[in-house]
């Protein structure tokens, strides 16, 4: 039986780069893969882009209404692996459908995504939560904070200031500088204290 894998990490840990490397490894050996991502991730259209250059078009860019088991079983039944980018944006139902792809179709599924959103104080991403509950294999991909320690906290900065409220998806309107950074817990706390000090 194939397995459902969830590989998570903070922003900038190389999730998409690793996905592209896995796809390359399969294809170099003559195997087909199916690379998919949710439409919720709008920043690059149907493409997967990495911070260091490599990119690839997806085989499927899907909405929340799509039944992934049905689509993969009908359109991609003979692939060697299904690779999912931005898996935190899956619906819980779609995470369950990927489990069926692994178990019923015997196709390994490797999903890459964030574990938590930037707010830190709610349930996080429902897709990631469901994957953490059901995946056969869970692996953390590591990256470092600006201070050099291990980064575990996803953060959003607006015009240089840390923010901990707002929607999961924030569209750049050209008037606000939006940055996402991966920080260690200590640096995250320091930025929060700095905001309090200046009445932010």
Number of C-alpha atoms within 10 A of each C-alpha: 9 17 19 24 23 25 24 26 24 28 23 20 19 19 24 22 19 15 20 20 13 16 21 15 12 14 13 10 8 10 14 17 20 20 21 23 25 21 18 16 18 11 12 10 13 19 17 22 17 16 10 8 7 12 14 13 14 17 15 19 19 18 15 15 9 14 15 23 21 14 13 20 16 10 11 17 17 16 15 18 24 22 23 25 25 22 28 29 23 29 22 18 17 21 28 20 17 30 26 21 25 22 16 13 17 17 25 21 24 24 28 27 25 27 25 23 22 23 18 13 10 9 11 17 20 19 23 28 19 18 30 19 11 15 20 14 13 17 12 16 18 16 20 17 20 13 11 10 14 16 25 22 23 23 21 22 16 12 12 11 16 20 17 15 11 10 10 13 10 9 11 11 8 7 7 12 12 16 14 14 19 24 25 21 15 14 17 20 12 11 15 16 13 14 14 10 9 7 7 11
